[in-house]
Amino acid sequence: MKFQEILELIDRVAERGIHSIEIEQSGTKLKIEGKSSQSHVFHVGEMKSESAPSIALSSAPAAPELTRAEVQAKADEESEAGLHIITSPIVGTYYRSPSPESPPFVNVGDKISKGKVLCIIEAMKLMNEIESDIDGVIAKIYPQNGQPVEYGEKLFAVKV
């Protein structure tokens, strides 16, 4: 589908009060959620520019659904049960190593002790070393190297 066709489809979903619509075409899946109490599912066959698409429509009462963000947040909470989360004490840019050529301070699975440097957060041209406040094993590293981080944003999950 072309971008303009997607925009027109969004407008039509909003106009008609459709709860959600999912379209899968050539391995690409598109889901648009509206604000209605009915759900419409469209199955689109192979689309060729010369011919009209075949569309099947079915309506059913909408079950209460969680948004993708809510589902992800719930999964994150469950996976973080029993883990200690180390958050960013400042706003800045996250770096996994002291320089681009150096190995990272820590990797997933590394044993750490209290006071070990885990990363650097650059703020206003100052390099701030972030140290561990607990002994344990790194279970997850949240930000990517060079990614901006906010105050309180998750940096590491540590299995105690």
SELO-114777 format. One record per residue: x, y, z of N, C-alpha, C in turn. Coordinates in nm, 4 decimals. Layout:
% residues N
+----------+----------+----------+----------+----------+----------+----------+----------+----------+
:      n_X :      n_Y :      n_Z :     ca_X :     ca_Y :     ca_Z :      c_X :      c_Y :      c_Z :
+----------+----------+----------+----------+----------+----------+----------+----------+----------+
:        X :        Y :        Z :        X :        Y :        Z :        X :        Y :        Z :
...
+----------+----------+----------+----------+----------+----------+----------+----------+----------+
END
This chain:
% residues 160
+----------+----------+----------+----------+----------+----------+----------+----------+----------+
:      n_X :      n_Y :      n_Z :     ca_X :     ca_Y :     ca_Z :      c_X :      c_Y :      c_Z :
+----------+----------+----------+----------+----------+----------+----------+----------+----------+
:   0.0839 :  -0.1185 :   0.0000 :   0.0000 :   0.0000 :   0.0000 :   0.0878 :   0.1239 :   0.0000 :
:   0.0395 :   0.2241 :  -0.0642 :   0.1107 :   0.3511 :  -0.0660 :   0.0723 :   0.4320 :   0.0572 :
:   0.1576 :   0.5238 :   0.0938 :   0.1361 :   0.6055 :   0.2131 :   0.0036 :   0.6812 :   0.2049 :
:  -0.0290 :   0.7355 :   0.0897 :  -0.1548 :   0.8103 :   0.0724 :  -0.2751 :   0.7196 :   0.0958 :
:  -0.2680 :   0.5938 :   0.0481 :  -0.3778 :   0.4989 :   0.0697 :  -0.3966 :   0.4691 :   0.2185 :
:  -0.2865 :   0.4592 :   0.2907 :  -0.2930 :   0.4348 :   0.4359 :  -0.3590 :   0.5524 :   0.5055 :
:  -0.3217 :   0.6748 :   0.4671 :  -0.3825 :   0.7939 :   0.5272 :  -0.5334 :   0.7988 :   0.5000 :
:  -0.5735 :   0.7646 :   0.3783 :  -0.7164 :   0.7619 :   0.3455 :  -0.7893 :   0.6560 :   0.4277 :
:  -0.7263 :   0.5418 :   0.4468 :  -0.7849 :   0.4347 :   0.5271 :  -0.8015 :   0.4791 :   0.6730 :
:  -0.7048 :   0.5479 :   0.7265 :  -0.7140 :   0.6006 :   0.8637 :  -0.8319 :   0.6965 :   0.8751 :
:  -0.8471 :   0.7845 :   0.7766 :  -0.9593 :   0.8792 :   0.7775 :  -1.0933 :   0.8056 :   0.7737 :
:  -1.1032 :   0.7040 :   0.6914 :  -1.2291 :   0.6289 :   0.6813 :  -1.2595 :   0.5525 :   0.8097 :
:  -1.1590 :   0.4973 :   0.8737 :  -1.1793 :   0.4285 :   1.0020 :  -1.2334 :   0.5273 :   1.1044 :
:  -1.1771 :   0.6471 :   1.1073 :  -1.2215 :   0.7491 :   1.2023 :  -1.3646 :   0.7954 :   1.1701 :
:  -1.3946 :   0.8163 :   1.0409 :  -1.5274 :   0.8625 :   1.0008 :  -1.6370 :   0.7629 :   1.0371 :
:  -1.6105 :   0.6357 :   1.0167 :  -1.7130 :   0.5334 :   1.0350 :  -1.7167 :   0.4765 :   1.1763 :
:  -1.6255 :   0.5190 :   1.2638 :  -1.6277 :   0.4727 :   1.4017 :  -1.5904 :   0.3262 :   1.4178 :
:  -1.5052 :   0.2756 :   1.3301 :  -1.4621 :   0.1355 :   1.3368 :  -1.3618 :   0.1220 :   1.4512 :
:  -1.3766 :   0.0130 :   1.5311 :  -1.2884 :  -0.0092 :   1.6469 :  -1.1450 :  -0.0383 :   1.6028 :
:  -1.1263 :  -0.1385 :   1.5181 :  -0.9922 :  -0.1692 :   1.4702 :  -0.9999 :  -0.2378 :   1.3350 :
:  -0.8918 :  -0.2260 :   1.2608 :  -0.8828 :  -0.2889 :   1.1298 :  -0.7403 :  -0.3406 :   1.1149 :
:  -0.7280 :  -0.4631 :   1.0639 :  -0.5973 :  -0.5220 :   1.0371 :  -0.5913 :  -0.5623 :   0.8909 :
:  -0.4818 :  -0.5264 :   0.8259 :  -0.4616 :  -0.5620 :   0.6858 :  -0.3238 :  -0.6252 :   0.6744 :
:  -0.3175 :  -0.7403 :   0.6066 :  -0.1895 :  -0.8051 :   0.5813 :  -0.1759 :  -0.8214 :   0.4316 :
:  -0.0653 :  -0.7697 :   0.3790 :  -0.0444 :  -0.7726 :   0.2348 :   0.1037 :  -0.7924 :   0.2069 :
:   0.1376 :  -0.8940 :   0.1346 :   0.2759 :  -0.9231 :   0.0950 :   0.3709 :  -0.9241 :   0.2149 :
:   0.3272 :  -0.9851 :   0.3240 :   0.4121 :  -0.9951 :   0.4417 :   0.4137 :  -0.8712 :   0.5294 :
:   0.3448 :  -0.7656 :   0.4896 :   0.3365 :  -0.6438 :   0.5692 :   0.2018 :  -0.6394 :   0.6372 :
:   0.2037 :  -0.6147 :   0.7676 :   0.0803 :  -0.6135 :   0.8449 :   0.0549 :  -0.4713 :   0.8948 :
:  -0.0685 :  -0.4244 :   0.8793 :  -0.1079 :  -0.2904 :   0.9216 :  -0.2282 :  -0.3027 :   1.0121 :
:  -0.2231 :  -0.2408 :   1.1310 :  -0.3370 :  -0.2425 :   1.2228 :  -0.3680 :  -0.0985 :   1.2602 :
:  -0.4959 :  -0.0611 :   1.2449 :  -0.5417 :   0.0727 :   1.2797 :  -0.6506 :   0.0555 :   1.3836 :
:  -0.6378 :   0.1246 :   1.4963 :  -0.7371 :   0.1147 :   1.6019 :  -0.8120 :   0.2466 :   1.6138 :
:  -0.9454 :   0.2357 :   1.6154 :  -1.0305 :   0.3526 :   1.6305 :  -1.0936 :   0.3558 :   1.7679 :
:  -1.2118 :   0.4179 :   1.7798 :  -1.2783 :   0.4328 :   1.9090 :  -1.4218 :   0.3838 :   1.9047 :
:  -1.4453 :   0.2682 :   1.8468 :  -1.5811 :   0.2161 :   1.8344 :  -1.5992 :   0.0927 :   1.9196 :
:  -1.7231 :   0.0474 :   1.9318 :  -1.7492 :  -0.0730 :   2.0085 :  -1.7591 :  -0.1950 :   1.9184 :
:  -1.7384 :  -0.1796 :   1.7877 :  -1.7416 :  -0.2928 :   1.6959 :  -1.6038 :  -0.3123 :   1.6345 :
:  -1.5759 :  -0.4362 :   1.5998 :  -1.4482 :  -0.4701 :   1.5392 :  -1.4732 :  -0.5218 :   1.3986 :
:  -1.3960 :  -0.4754 :   1.3022 :  -1.4063 :  -0.5205 :   1.1637 :  -1.2706 :  -0.5764 :   1.1232 :
:  -1.2691 :  -0.6956 :   1.0682 :  -1.1449 :  -0.7567 :   1.0240 :  -1.1501 :  -0.7702 :   0.8729 :
:  -1.0503 :  -0.7163 :   0.8045 :  -1.0423 :  -0.7229 :   0.6601 :  -0.9285 :  -0.8163 :   0.6234 :
:  -0.9548 :  -0.9104 :   0.5354 :  -0.8509 :  -0.9974 :   0.4828 :  -0.8318 :  -0.9579 :   0.3376 :
:  -0.7160 :  -0.9064 :   0.3050 :  -0.6905 :  -0.8590 :   0.1700 :  -0.6052 :  -0.9615 :   0.0981 :
:  -0.6520 :  -1.0045 :  -0.0183 :  -0.5773 :  -1.1016 :  -0.0982 :  -0.4636 :  -1.0320 :  -0.1718 :
:  -0.4025 :  -1.1005 :  -0.2650 :  -0.2964 :  -1.0410 :  -0.3445 :  -0.3491 :  -0.9170 :  -0.4153 :
:  -0.2793 :  -0.8075 :  -0.4017 :  -0.3242 :  -0.6835 :  -0.4654 :  -0.2340 :  -0.6543 :  -0.5842 :
:  -0.2949 :  -0.6291 :  -0.6941 :  -0.2225 :  -0.5900 :  -0.8136 :  -0.2735 :  -0.4522 :  -0.8526 :
:  -0.1858 :  -0.3740 :  -0.9097 :  -0.2240 :  -0.2366 :  -0.9411 :  -0.3374 :  -0.2296 :  -1.0434 :
:  -0.3525 :  -0.3326 :  -1.1297 :  -0.4562 :  -0.3283 :  -1.2319 :  -0.5926 :  -0.3735 :  -1.1793 :
:  -0.5954 :  -0.4561 :  -1.0742 :  -0.7219 :  -0.5116 :  -1.0296 :  -0.7593 :  -0.4626 :  -0.8905 :
:  -0.8876 :  -0.4698 :  -0.8589 :  -0.9353 :  -0.4290 :  -0.7275 :  -0.9066 :  -0.5395 :  -0.6265 :
:  -0.8836 :  -0.5053 :  -0.5009 :  -0.8541 :  -0.6069 :  -0.4011 :  -0.9799 :  -0.6834 :  -0.3607 :
:  -0.9603 :  -0.8084 :  -0.3190 :  -1.0725 :  -0.8844 :  -0.2642 :  -1.0722 :  -0.8636 :  -0.1143 :
:  -1.1864 :  -0.8239 :  -0.0574 :  -1.1945 :  -0.7906 :   0.0840 :  -1.3091 :  -0.8680 :   0.1460 :
:  -1.2801 :  -0.9351 :   0.2560 :  -1.3839 :  -1.0034 :   0.3334 :  -1.4042 :  -0.9249 :   0.4617 :
:  -1.5290 :  -0.9034 :   0.5026 :  -1.5595 :  -0.8215 :   0.6192 :  -1.6354 :  -0.9045 :   0.7202 :
:  -1.5935 :  -0.8964 :   0.8451 :  -1.6683 :  -0.9631 :   0.9512 :  -1.6774 :  -0.8705 :   1.0703 :
:  -1.7930 :  -0.8682 :   1.1371 :  -1.8130 :  -0.7849 :   1.2542 :  -1.8383 :  -0.8736 :   1.3748 :
:  -1.7850 :  -0.8310 :   1.4885 :  -1.8072 :  -0.9031 :   1.6138 :  -1.7944 :  -0.8026 :   1.7265 :
:  -1.8606 :  -0.8276 :   1.8383 :  -1.8424 :  -0.7366 :   1.9490 :  -1.6971 :  -0.7356 :   1.9930 :
:  -1.6466 :  -0.6198 :   2.0228 :  -1.5065 :  -0.6060 :   2.0583 :  -1.4821 :  -0.6499 :   2.2020 :
:  -1.3817 :  -0.7339 :   2.2170 :  -1.3403 :  -0.7739 :   2.3510 :  -1.2480 :  -0.6649 :   2.4041 :
:  -1.2447 :  -0.6458 :   2.5342 :  -1.1538 :  -0.5439 :   2.5849 :  -1.0101 :  -0.5840 :   2.5514 :
:  -0.9423 :  -0.4985 :   2.4787 :  -0.8067 :  -0.5282 :   2.4354 :  -0.7097 :  -0.4328 :   2.5013 :
:  -0.5900 :  -0.4819 :   2.5249 :  -0.4833 :  -0.3973 :   2.5749 :  -0.4077 :  -0.3406 :   2.4560 :
:  -0.3604 :  -0.2189 :   2.4694 :  -0.2793 :  -0.1619 :   2.3631 :  -0.1440 :  -0.2307 :   2.3640 :
:  -0.0704 :  -0.2147 :   2.2574 :   0.0622 :  -0.2761 :   2.2462 :   0.1528 :  -0.2278 :   2.3593 :
:   0.1451 :  -0.1002 :   2.3944 :   0.2275 :  -0.0457 :   2.5028 :   0.1906 :  -0.1087 :   2.6365 :
:   0.0593 :  -0.1289 :   2.6610 :   0.0157 :  -0.1904 :   2.7863 :   0.0622 :  -0.3351 :   2.7956 :
:   0.0532 :  -0.4082 :   2.6860 :   0.0988 :  -0.5473 :   2.6843 :   0.2492 :  -0.5535 :   2.7090 :
:   0.3252 :  -0.4647 :   2.6445 :   0.4701 :  -0.4624 :   2.6622 :   0.5062 :  -0.4263 :   2.8053 :
:   0.4360 :  -0.3285 :   2.8635 :   0.4637 :  -0.2875 :   3.0019 :   0.4362 :  -0.4017 :   3.0986 :
:   0.3271 :  -0.4742 :   3.0759 :   0.2923 :  -0.5873 :   3.1623 :   0.3968 :  -0.6976 :   3.1507 :
:   0.4408 :  -0.7271 :   3.0301 :   0.5437 :  -0.8295 :   3.0093 :   0.6753 :  -0.7883 :   3.0745 :
:   0.7103 :  -0.6586 :   3.0639 :   0.8324 :  -0.6089 :   3.1265 :   0.8268 :  -0.6236 :   3.2782 :
:   0.7116 :  -0.5895 :   3.3376 :   0.6955 :  -0.6011 :   3.4823 :   0.7134 :  -0.7449 :   3.5279 :
:   0.6533 :  -0.8390 :   3.4542 :   0.6639 :  -0.9794 :   3.4900 :   0.8066 :  -1.0297 :   3.4748 :
:   0.8758 :  -0.9868 :   3.3692 :   1.0124 :  -1.0328 :   3.3474 :   1.1103 :  -0.9686 :   3.4450 :
:   1.0736 :  -0.8547 :   3.5044 :   1.1603 :  -0.7851 :   3.5984 :   1.1351 :  -0.8244 :   3.7438 :
:   1.0422 :  -0.9157 :   3.7674 :   1.0125 :  -0.9579 :   3.9037 :   1.1388 :  -1.0196 :   3.9637 :
:   1.1772 :  -0.9730 :   4.0806 :   1.2960 :  -1.0245 :   4.1482 :   1.4257 :  -0.9624 :   4.1011 :
:   1.4196 :  -0.8652 :   4.0107 :   1.5406 :  -0.7993 :   3.9621 :   1.5521 :  -0.6599 :   4.0232 :
:   1.6743 :  -0.6168 :   4.0431 :   1.7008 :  -0.4812 :   4.0908 :   1.7252 :  -0.3944 :   3.9670 :
:   1.6527 :  -0.2843 :   3.9552 :   1.6654 :  -0.1956 :   3.8393 :   1.7546 :  -0.0770 :   3.8752 :
:   1.8564 :  -0.0545 :   3.7936 :   1.9435 :   0.0626 :   3.8096 :   1.8967 :   0.1654 :   3.7078 :
:   1.8622 :   0.2853 :   3.7556 :   1.8095 :   0.3904 :   3.6690 :   1.9107 :   0.5027 :   3.6521 :
:   1.8870 :   0.5853 :   3.5535 :   1.9757 :   0.6972 :   3.5253 :   1.9548 :   0.8090 :   3.6276 :
:   2.0630 :   0.8548 :   3.6894 :   2.0514 :   0.9639 :   3.7861 :   2.0486 :   1.1020 :   3.7196 :
:   2.0762 :   1.1064 :   3.5889 :   2.0823 :   1.2342 :   3.5167 :   2.0305 :   1.2173 :   3.3743 :
:   2.0098 :   1.3293 :   3.3078 :   1.9742 :   1.3309 :   3.1662 :   2.1040 :   1.3427 :   3.0874 :
:   2.1168 :   1.2638 :   2.9809 :   2.2379 :   1.2720 :   2.9003 :   2.2409 :   1.1652 :   2.7931 :
:   2.3607 :   1.1355 :   2.7447 :   2.3808 :   1.0342 :   2.6418 :   2.4514 :   0.9151 :   2.7035 :
:   2.3932 :   0.7952 :   2.6850 :   2.4438 :   0.6713 :   2.7430 :   2.5557 :   0.6137 :   2.6566 :
:   2.6665 :   0.5758 :   2.7207 :   2.7763 :   0.5079 :   2.6516 :   2.8142 :   0.3823 :   2.7281 :
:   2.8281 :   0.2715 :   2.6566 :   2.8618 :   0.1426 :   2.7179 :   3.0099 :   0.1281 :   2.7475 :
:   3.0961 :   0.2063 :   2.6826 :   3.2402 :   0.1925 :   2.7008 :   3.3058 :   0.3301 :   2.7123 :
:   3.4287 :   0.3349 :   2.7652 :   3.4956 :   0.4642 :   2.7817 :   3.5350 :   0.5303 :   2.6500 :
:   3.5523 :   0.4511 :   2.5435 :   3.5829 :   0.5058 :   2.4112 :   3.5291 :   0.4089 :   2.3064 :
:   3.5141 :   0.4538 :   2.1826 :   3.4592 :   0.3663 :   2.0785 :   3.5415 :   0.2390 :   2.0554 :
:   3.6732 :   0.2446 :   2.0792 :   3.7591 :   0.1290 :   2.0566 :   3.7627 :   0.0347 :   2.1758 :
:   3.7212 :   0.0794 :   2.2922 :   3.7285 :  -0.0001 :   2.4145 :   3.6118 :  -0.0970 :   2.4257 :
:   3.6331 :  -0.2077 :   2.4969 :   3.5211 :  -0.3000 :   2.5210 :   3.4211 :  -0.2373 :   2.6181 :
:   3.2964 :  -0.2856 :   2.6192 :   3.1966 :  -0.2307 :   2.7109 :   3.2353 :  -0.2551 :   2.8570 :
:   3.1859 :  -0.1672 :   2.9438 :   3.2109 :  -0.1846 :   3.0871 :   3.1526 :  -0.3173 :   3.1351 :
:   3.0288 :  -0.3465 :   3.0949 :   2.9623 :  -0.4714 :   3.1342 :   2.8786 :  -0.5249 :   3.0184 :
:   2.8567 :  -0.6556 :   3.0222 :   2.7694 :  -0.7235 :   2.9271 :   2.6674 :  -0.8043 :   3.0054 :
:   2.5606 :  -0.8470 :   2.9392 :   2.4619 :  -0.9322 :   3.0041 :   2.5318 :  -1.0596 :   3.0497 :
:   2.5072 :  -1.0988 :   3.1749 :   2.5686 :  -1.2184 :   3.2320 :   2.6914 :  -1.1905 :   3.3160 :
:   2.7441 :  -1.0669 :   3.3099 :   2.8618 :  -1.0321 :   3.3903 :   2.8258 :  -1.0183 :   3.5373 :
:   2.9152 :  -1.0689 :   3.6254 :   2.8984 :  -1.0497 :   3.7690 :   2.9541 :  -0.9124 :   3.8035 :
:   2.8776 :  -0.8388 :   3.8836 :   2.9206 :  -0.7049 :   3.9238 :   2.9181 :  -0.6945 :   4.0753 :
:   2.9951 :  -0.5996 :   4.1261 :   2.9948 :  -0.5725 :   4.2697 :   2.9645 :  -0.4248 :   4.2899 :
:   2.9246 :  -0.3931 :   4.4102 :   2.8892 :  -0.2555 :   4.4441 :   3.0094 :  -0.1654 :   4.4157 :
:   2.9852 :  -0.0545 :   4.3459 :   3.0910 :   0.0405 :   4.3125 :   3.1526 :   0.0203 :   4.1751 :
:   3.1209 :  -0.0891 :   4.1057 :   3.1758 :  -0.1134 :   3.9709 :   3.1127 :  -0.0162 :   3.8721 :
:   3.1950 :   0.0407 :   3.7849 :   3.1456 :   0.1314 :   3.6816 :   3.0715 :   0.0490 :   3.5766 :
:   2.9462 :   0.0879 :   3.5490 :   2.8617 :   0.0156 :   3.4542 :   2.8545 :   0.0830 :   3.3178 :
:   2.8591 :   0.2166 :   3.3178 :   2.8473 :   0.2924 :   3.1929 :   2.8889 :   0.4359 :   3.2191 :
:   2.8843 :   0.5138 :   3.1138 :   2.9086 :   0.6587 :   3.1234 :   2.7859 :   0.7289 :   3.0678 :
:   2.7445 :   0.8356 :   3.1348 :   2.6406 :   0.9218 :   3.0801 :   2.7021 :   1.0602 :   3.0629 :
:   2.7043 :   1.1039 :   2.9372 :   2.7596 :   1.2351 :   2.9058 :   2.6494 :   1.3393 :   2.9199 :
:   2.6786 :   1.4420 :   3.0004 :   2.5843 :   1.5525 :   3.0186 :   2.6635 :   1.6828 :   3.0150 :
:   2.6308 :   1.7670 :   2.9207 :   2.6960 :   1.8976 :   2.9063 :   2.8481 :   1.8839 :   2.8976 :
:   2.8932 :   1.7927 :   2.8144 :   3.0349 :   1.7653 :   2.7876 :   3.1097 :   1.7083 :   2.9078 :
:   3.0375 :   1.6662 :   3.0117 :   3.0988 :   1.6006 :   3.1263 :   3.0665 :   1.4521 :   3.1204 :
:   3.1678 :   1.3698 :   3.1416 :   3.1497 :   1.2250 :   3.1403 :   3.1269 :   1.1778 :   3.2841 :
:   3.0056 :   1.1281 :   3.3109 :   2.9680 :   1.0839 :   3.4451 :   2.9665 :   0.9317 :   3.4493 :
:   3.0527 :   0.8730 :   3.5342 :   3.0556 :   0.7280 :   3.5488 :   2.9406 :   0.6852 :   3.6387 :
:   2.8622 :   0.5891 :   3.5927 :   2.7503 :   0.5358 :   3.6701 :   2.7972 :   0.4038 :   3.7318 :
:   2.7917 :   0.3978 :   3.8651 :   2.8407 :   0.2810 :   3.9377 :   2.7249 :   0.1971 :   3.9888 :
:   2.7534 :   0.0692 :   4.0098 :   2.6538 :  -0.0225 :   4.0637 :   2.6309 :   0.0077 :   4.2109 :
:   2.5059 :  -0.0033 :   4.2531 :   2.4723 :   0.0170 :   4.3937 :   2.4410 :  -0.1160 :   4.4621 :
:   2.4735 :  -0.2271 :   4.3925 :   2.4384 :  -0.3589 :   4.4447 :   2.5301 :  -0.4648 :   4.3828 :
:   2.5459 :  -0.5779 :   4.4498 :   2.6174 :  -0.6929 :   4.3949 :   2.5171 :  -0.7799 :   4.3200 :
:   2.5600 :  -0.8399 :   4.2089 :   2.4700 :  -0.9280 :   4.1359 :   2.5224 :  -0.9611 :   3.9977 :
:   2.4290 :  -1.0009 :   3.9096 :   2.4611 :  -1.0372 :   3.7716 :   2.3739 :  -0.9533 :   3.6790 :
:   2.4342 :  -0.8945 :   3.5752 :   2.3599 :  -0.8132 :   3.4792 :   2.2624 :  -0.9046 :   3.4029 :
:   2.1324 :  -0.8765 :   3.4163 :   2.0302 :  -0.9562 :   3.3480 :   1.9842 :  -0.8898 :   3.2190 :
:   1.9850 :  -0.7571 :   3.2166 :   1.9372 :  -0.6862 :   3.0973 :   2.0007 :  -0.5479 :   3.0923 :
:   2.0324 :  -0.5046 :   2.9705 :   2.0817 :  -0.3688 :   2.9464 :   1.9771 :  -0.3022 :   2.8583 :
:   1.9171 :  -0.1940 :   2.9066 :   1.8042 :  -0.1326 :   2.8362 :   1.8447 :  -0.0400 :   2.7211 :
:   1.9260 :   0.0655 :   2.7435 :   1.9519 :   0.1572 :   2.6310 :   2.0581 :   0.1034 :   2.5358 :
:   2.0562 :   0.1558 :   2.4150 :   2.1579 :   0.1259 :   2.3148 :   2.2724 :   0.2262 :   2.3308 :
:   2.3901 :   0.1893 :   2.2868 :   2.5054 :   0.2784 :   2.2949 :   2.4792 :   0.4065 :   2.2166 :
:   2.5052 :   0.5211 :   2.2783 :   2.4853 :   0.6503 :   2.2128 :   2.3436 :   0.7026 :   2.2211 :
:   2.2563 :   0.6317 :   2.2901 :   2.1155 :   0.6706 :   2.3005 :   2.0969 :   0.7750 :   2.4107 :
:   2.0143 :   0.8771 :   2.3875 :   1.9821 :   0.9717 :   2.4950 :   1.8986 :   0.9029 :   2.6026 :
:   1.9258 :   0.9350 :   2.7294 :   1.8489 :   0.8795 :   2.8407 :   1.7964 :   0.9935 :   2.9269 :
:   1.6838 :   0.9685 :   2.9910 :   1.6188 :   1.0657 :   3.0788 :   1.6471 :   1.0311 :   3.2240 :
:   1.6236 :   1.1257 :   3.3125 :   1.6343 :   1.1015 :   3.4555 :   1.5342 :   0.9924 :   3.4942 :
:   1.5790 :   0.8907 :   3.5664 :   1.4909 :   0.7838 :   3.6124 :   1.4682 :   0.6738 :   3.5099 :
:   1.5216 :   0.6861 :   3.3895 :   1.5054 :   0.5831 :   3.2867 :   1.5866 :   0.4601 :   3.3236 :
:   1.5320 :   0.3416 :   3.2944 :   1.5984 :   0.2157 :   3.3261 :   1.7243 :   0.2014 :   3.2445 :
:   1.8353 :   0.1646 :   3.3139 :   1.9610 :   0.1380 :   3.2465 :   1.9942 :  -0.0114 :   3.2485 :
:   1.9869 :  -0.0718 :   3.3690 :   2.0252 :  -0.2112 :   3.3860 :   1.9270 :  -0.2824 :   3.4780 :
:   1.9078 :  -0.4118 :   3.4522 :   1.8360 :  -0.5000 :   3.5447 :   1.9422 :  -0.5950 :   3.5998 :
:   1.9493 :  -0.6050 :   3.7336 :   2.0506 :  -0.6859 :   3.7986 :   1.9831 :  -0.7957 :   3.8794 :
:   2.0248 :  -0.9199 :   3.8557 :   1.9748 :  -1.0325 :   3.9348 :   2.0612 :  -1.0401 :   4.0598 :
:   1.9967 :  -1.0249 :   4.1753 :   2.0693 :  -1.0193 :   4.3028 :   2.1060 :  -1.1588 :   4.3471 :
+----------+----------+----------+----------+----------+----------+----------+----------+----------+
END
